[in-house]
Amino acid sequence: MSDKAESHKLFTPKSLAERWCCSERHIRNMMASGQLPYFSVGAKLKRIKWKDVDSYERNQIGE
């Protein structure tokens, strides 16, 4: 995937939990606590931007 295509990628809490090998509940807790930025689509749907996932991952490995 190109850098431009990745920059527009969105994750659901479920897809991010699969990527990080953790529970969807853990992702939702991170979102609720403000550790992980997200936005709402309608009343229920939550999405996480690729740039926020990438930033979090980089901070976790110390880049």
N, C-alpha and C positions, 0 to 999 in steps of 0.2 A: 504494500500500500504506500502511496506517495505521502510525503510530508503534508501536502495540502489536504489530501483525503483524510489522513489521520487527524488533522487539526479540527475537522468537522465531525468526527466520530463521537457518538454518545453512548454511554453505558446505562443500563438499568441497574438497580441494586443487585438483581439476580446475576446479570452477566459479569458485573464487577466482582461479586463474591466468587464466581467460578474462576475468574482470572487470578484472584488472590488466594484461592483455596481456603475460603473461610465461609461463615454462614451469612446469609442475606440479612439476618438480624444484626450481625456485627456491623455490616455496611450501613444499615439504617440507623444504628446507634451513633456511628461516626458522623453521619449526616445531621442527626438531631443535636449532637454536641457541638457542631461547628467545625469539627476536624476536617470534614470533607465537604467542599462547596457543592451545591446542586441547585437545580431549578425545577419548578413544577410545570407540568403540562396539564392544564385543566385542574380539577379538584383533587385527583388522586395520584396521577402519574408523576414520578420523580425521575430526573435524568441527571447524569454526571458528565461533564464535558471531558474530552480526552486531555485537554491541557491541564485540567485539575488533577486527573489521575497521574499523568506524566510528572507533574510537579511533586505530588505526594510521593511517588515512587523514587524520584531523584533525591528528595530530602531524606528518605528512609535509608538509602544506601550511601548517603554522604557525598554526592556529586556536587 
